[in-house]
Amino acid sequence: MLEWFLSINSTVNSIVWGPPFLFLLVGTGLYLTIRLDFLQFKHFKLSWDKSFGRYFRRDVENEEGVLSSFQAISSAMAATLGVGNIAGVSTALSLGGPGAVFWMWISALVGMATKFAEAQLGVKFREKTGEDEYSGGVMYYIEKGMGGRWKWLASLYAFFAGMAAFGIGNMVQSNTLAHAAEDGFAVPSWITGLAVSFLVGLVVLGGIKRIGKVAEKLVPLMAAFYFIGGAVIIFANITQVPAVLAEIVSSAFNPTAAFGGFAGASVRMAVRFGIARGVFSNEAGLGAASMVHAQARNKPTRQGMWGIWEVFIDTIVVGTITALVILLTGALGTGETGAVLAAEGFTRGLPGPGGYIINISIIIFAYTTMLTWSFYGEESWKYLFGKKIVKPYRFVFVVLLFVGAVGALEPIWLLADTLNGLMAAPNLIALVVLAGVIVREKDDYLLEVENDQAA
């Protein structure tokens, strides 16, 4: 039975993450980039000013919503600044070679427009569901933006996202965290499982407000910790950086020969794994982050500006650090893959503390990912079954964290990958159909900015 299930899942996975679907993901981002008149490039400075710039100026946010814009972006990045930045990027390199990094960048550059649109629509079509309580996301902009006859598509998305929350947002993360704790600090998996269930449960039971408060403190801390560790290694090998960058670009259009434990990679493999792991890292196109962006006290387009920076920091900054550390230290030739490959790079670059940087980063990244994905799952199942499902869902979510920590999860990894891809299909349809709405909202906001009416 299990073999039959895995065979079916493998077939679906090959379709979902195959070349046509990856082309659709990048194509949608490119389409939105063109329709938005290259917003993420032409208005890059404005996007900073209306996102992080407002945060550093401590501008008051008077719009309706539950979270501050910074809490919303921190919660969204809590889900994306995770294992995908370490294991995902490492896997792209081990399977696609250095050229995969180039295609990861390309997917991120057009993905910035995709994430902008998702965040914008999340705020525009959100619903007030109670006192100081909102719900939004792909399900809502499909149903309210495209019309009630498309509710079936919204429900399909909610089902895929709700199931994915138990996989990539739950058991996969607790299992990864447990392995990191055992490998780095000799903590038994069952102890880690109990601790994770307790610590995640404390936050999850407090809802999105508590998740936002924790995320705004942990996310900047964990990003800075990983960034500093990687930057030290990069600067120690700064003379090699130009050659590595040249190799990345060259390998994007030419096959990479095998060396050491690296089996080599074709251009097709570089494109496929670079784009797939890039999407896995920043989630542009999956639409999940729109649920938490919908909680922000912000205007639709201004919140969309945060989406641009979410992808930029996640992939262009953090993902690139992982890739450069691996390539600069020669770790790619070891034949390792996933998080082990990243750990090898950091250990070579910083003998002694390097391994601890990876293990601590994975533990913190996985923890914050579980927090935000718990909310994604809650919103998805709530859309399907109403508020009565919230308490049972939270209980099941916390219990499965322990199951994931002590179990063998290769089938769950494969299923999670498939569910992530299936989430993208309804979302991409909605983004293309609602492109006119996205553009009008953007144009109206830019006109307000020109007239100095938009704070």
N, C-alpha and C positions, 0 to 999 in steps of 0.2 A: 504493500500500500504506500509506504513512504517512498519507495523507489519510483512508483508511478507518479506520485505527487511531484517529486523532484524533477522527473522527466518533463512533465507538463509545465512546471514553473520555468525550467531551463529554456523550453521552446518559446514561452511568452516573453521571457527576459531577453532572448536574442532578438525578438521583434521590437520590444520596447526600447532597448538600448542599441539597436542596430543602426546602420548608417542612415536609412530614410528618416527615422524618428529623431536622430541627433540633428540631421539637416533641418527638420521642422523646428526644433528648439532654437537653433541658431538663426534660422530663417525668420522666425517670429520676432526675435530680438532685433534683427537687421531691419525688418519691416517697420517695427515700432521706432527704431532709431531714425529711419528716413521720414516717417510720418510726423515724428516729433522734431524734425529739423535738426537732428544731431544735438539734442538738448544736453546730453551728458558731457559733451565736449565744448559746445559753444557757451554753455552757461555753467561750466564747472565751478567757477569762482562764486557765482550766485548760489549754486547748490550748497557750497560750504557756508556762505553767509547766512542762508536761511535754515541751516541745520545746526552744525557744530558751532558756527559763529554766534547764533542766537543763544545757544547753551552757555558758551563762555561769557557772553555779555549778561547772562542771567535775565534775558527778556521774559516778561510775564506772558503766560499763555492763557488767554481768556476764553478760548473755544471750549465747546462741550467735549467730554471725554473722561476716561478713568485714569489714564497714565500721562505723565509728562512725555514729551516727544523723546527725551533722552532715555526714559525708562522703557518706552516702546522699542526704540532702536536697540537698546541693550538686551531686551528680552528676545528680539528677533535674532540678534547676533549671538545670543547664548545658544541658539539652535544651530547656527551655521558655523560659528567659530568652534568647531568640535573635532571629532575624529577625522572628518573629511579633510581638514587642513593638514593632518599628519599622515594617517594611513591612506587617505584618498589620493593625495598628491604623490606619495611614495609609490603607490600601486600604479599610477599613471606613468611614472618614470620607469618602473621595472618592466612594464608591459609595452609601453610606447616609446621608450627612450627619451633623450633630452628634448626632441622635437615636440613631445606631448605638452611641454610647458608652454610653448608658443601658442598652441591651439587652446590651451587652458586660458591664456590671456585673451585670445580672440573671443572665446565664449563669454568671458567676464565683461569685456568692453561692450558687447551688444547686450549682455545680460543686465547691465546697468539700466538700460532703457526698459527692459522687461520688469525689473524689480521696482523701478519708478512707477510704472503703470499699475502694478499689483498693490503697492502701498497707497497710491492715489485712489484707486477704485475701492480699496478696503475702507477708507474713511468716507468716501462719497456715498456708498450704498449701505452703510452700517445701519443697524436698527437699535433703538433704545428698548431694552427688554425688562427694565426695572429701574428702581431708584439708583442712580449712579451706576448703571449697568448697561453695557452695549455688547452687541454681537455683530460680527462682520467677517468678511473673507470671501473666498471664491464662490461659496454657495450662495451668498447674498448678492454679489454682483452678477451672477448668472441669472438668478430668479428675478431680481428687481431691475437689472439693466437690460436683460434680453427678453424678459417677459415670463409670465407664469407657465406658459406651455413648455418652457425649458427646465421646469423644476426637477424633472427626472435626471437631467444632466447634473444639476446641482446636488441632488441626492447621491448620484453615482460618485461624484467627487468626495462628498462627505464620507461615504463608506470607505473609499480607498484611503483617505487621510486618517480616518478613525482606526483602520486596521494598521496603517503604517506607524501610528503612534505606539502601538504595542510592540512593533518590531524595531525599526531604526531609532525610535524615540524612547525605547524602554529596554528590552532585553539585550539588544545589541550593545547598548551603552553600558549597562550594568556589568555585562560579561567582559567588555573591554576594560572597564575600570577595575574589575576584580583581578584580571590578569596583570594589569599594571601594578596593582598593590602587592600582588603575590611575587611578581618578578623583581620589583624594585625594593620592597620592604618586608618580604616574607610573611605577609598577612594572609591567613587562610581565606579561601573564597567565601566560605559560609559566614565568617565574621564580617567581611566586606559587604556581603549581601544584606545582612541584618542592619549594618550601619547605614548603607545606602537607602534601604527601605524607610528607615526611621528619619533620616535627614531630608530625604525628598518628600516624605509624607508631611513633615512639619511645615514645609513651604506650600506644597500643593493644596493642603486643606485650607489654606488661607486665600486661595484663589489668585486671580491675575494681579491684584494689588500687591500681595506679598511676593509673588514671583518678580514683579517689576522692581520692587525695593531691593531684593537680593541681587537681581541681575545688574542693576545700575552700579552696584559696588563690586561685584565679582568680575564682570566682563572686562572693564578697563584694566583691572589688576592682572587678570590672566593673560590678556593680550600683551600688556607691557612686559610681563615676565618672559613670555615666549619670544617676543620681539628682541628684547635685550640679549637673551642667550644666543639667538641666531645672529644678531648683528655683530656680536663679539667674534664669532667664527668667520663671518663674511669679511670683516675688516682685517682680521688676521691673515686672510688670504686675498686681500684686495687686488694684488697684482694679477691674479688669475681670473678675476671677474670678467674683463673684456673678452678673454678667450672662451670662457664658459657661455657668455651671452651670444657670442658668434656661433658657438656649437649648437645652441638652442635654436637659433634662426635657421642655420644650415640643415639641421636634422629635421626641421619641420617640412622640408621639401625634398629631402634626400634620405634614402635608407640609412639606418645606423648599423654599423658592423658589430658583430659579437665581440666581446672582450671579457676576460675573467669569467665571472659567474653570470654575466649579462648575456642573454641569448640573442640580442640584436632585435631590430624592429623595422618594419616597413613604414612608408609614409602613411599608408592607410591605418596602421595600428597607432601611429602618433596622433593622427586626427581623431580617431575613434575614442581612444582612452583619454586624450587630453580634454576633449569636449565633455565626455561622460563624467570624468572625475571632477572637472570644473563645475559642472552643474550639481554634482553630488555635494560639492563643497559649499557653494553659495546659494543653492536652491532656487536660483532665478529660473522661472518657468514652472516650478512646482506649485507656487501660489500660497504655500502654508503661512509665510510671514505676513500675508495680508490680514490674517486673523488678529495678530497682535498689533499691527499698525493701526487697525480699526479702533483700538482702544485709546489712541493718542488724542490729547487736547490740542488739535491742530486742524488747519485747513487741508483739504485733499491734496492739492498740488505741492504745498509746502512739506507735507509729510512724505510725498513722493521723493522730494529732494534727499531725505534721509535714506531712502532706498538705494539711491545712486551710491552713496558713501558706504552703505552696508556691503555691497558687492565689491567695491574698490578695496576696502580694508580687508575683507575676508580673503579674496583671491589674489588681487594684484600685490597686496602687501604681505599678508601672513602666508598665503600659499607659496608665493615666490621665495620667501625666506626658507621654507622647508626644502624647496627644490634646489636652491643655491647651496645650502648646507650639504645636501647629498652629493651634488655634482662637484663642489669645490674640494670635498674631502676624499673623493674617489670611492665613496661607499657603494655607488651603483654597481661596481664590478664585483661585489661580494656575492651577488645572486640572491640577496635577501629581498623581501617585499613587504608591503604594508608598514605598520608601525615599527616593526623590527628594523627595517631599512632606515627609517628616520632616526631611530635610536642609535644605529651604527654610525650614521653621519655625525650626530651630536657627540657621541663618545669619542670618535676620532678627532673632532674639532676641539673638544674640551675634555680631555682625558680626566676622569674623576667626576666632575659635576655634570657633564653632558648627559649621562644616562638618567640622572635625577631630574634634569630639566624636562626630558621627554615624559618620564613617568608621572611627575607632578602635573605637567600640562595636560596629559591625557586624563588624569583623575579629575581635575577641575573642569576641563572642557566637557567631559562626559557628564559630570554632575549638572552643569548648567544646561546642557542639551536636554537632559531628562526633564528639567523643570519646565522649559518652554514647550517641549513636545507634549507634556501632560496637558497643557492648555489647548494645544492644537487638537488633540484627541477629544478633549472635553467639549470644545466648541462643535466639532464634527458630529459626535454622537448626540449632542443636545439639539442640533439642527434636525436630526432624524427622529428623535424620540421625545424631545422636550426636556424641561428642567428636572423631571423625575429621575432621569438617568445619571445625573451628576454624581450623587453620593456613591451609588454602586460602581460607577466607572472609576472614581478616585480610589476606592478600595481595591478593585481588581488591578489597577495600574501599580499600586504600591506592592501588592503581593507578587506580581510578575517580575518586579525588580529583583526580588530574592531568587526566583526561579532562573532568571537570566544569569545571575551572578554565579550560580553553582552548576549550571547546565552546559552541555555542548551545543553550540548554536550555529553550526554551519548552515543547516536548512533555513534558520531564521534570517541569517545574513542574506541568503539568496532570495528569499521571499520579500524581505525588506527592500532590496534593490529593485525588484519587480514592481512592488506597490508604489515606490517613489516615482517610477516611470509612468505608471498608470494614472497617478495624480496629475501629471502634466497635461494629458490629452484634453480633459474638459477645460482646464485653465487656459490653454493655448487657443482653443476655439473661442472662448469668451474674450480674450485679449484682442484677437483679430476682429471679432464682431463689434466690440466696443471701442475700437481704435478712434472712431470719430468723437466719442464722448471724452476719451483721454486727451485728445488734441484740443478740443474746445475748452476743457477745464484748464489745460496748460496755457493756452492763449489768453484766456480771461485773467489768469493770475499774473502773467507777465505784463499784461496791460496795466493791471493794478500797480505792479512794481514800478513801471515806467511813470505812472502818475503819482507815485509815492503814497499809495493808499494801502499797500500790503505791508504789514510789519514783518 
